[in-house]
């Protein structure tokens, strides 16, 4: 009986602690505020923070990133379910139209980043030169 209890506790620990967060965040946090907003504010962020979001086929989404950097570096990329990186956000805004409805993973990569960021996304009917289909 003890063996099974230990196994259940171990599995629960692994699920809680390894949920897409391979990082060290000091003096703050990163969180998903609403269904379409990620927010991070911290003294230092190193590693990868990732969460999945559902995007619908044929709908154009606009992603807007605002970040404040005191030191270090922060980047962002998105993966499909096969973990294939299909775009890295290099500008402050990006238009994206998925070819399939599915869950995509947003990854924030910090390298001793000190500061904050906010990522908003929403569906949009407006198209732009920065539009990417996936």
C-alpha angles and dihedrals in degrees: 000000000000090000092057093045090052091049092051092049091048093051092048090050092051093048093049097045101039103049100129096301115117097159152095117237117184125192099358145021149247119229145162104246100186134353090281106032134077118188130187132179123166147135091243137002122185124169135021129317116186139175134170127240130187117239124185127231115261095007115121113225126195116211118198122190124192118180138174114206123191091171141338127034137285125192135174134208137167128224132197121229090276088059091248110151106230103172141010118204108235099157129052093256137032135180116216130183114189118216090208135035107243145116117284126194120233113205125196114197118198127190106190086314113179114191137042144284142192126202119194126181133178140160114272137186092204118097128206143180088260092064118128127189118210 
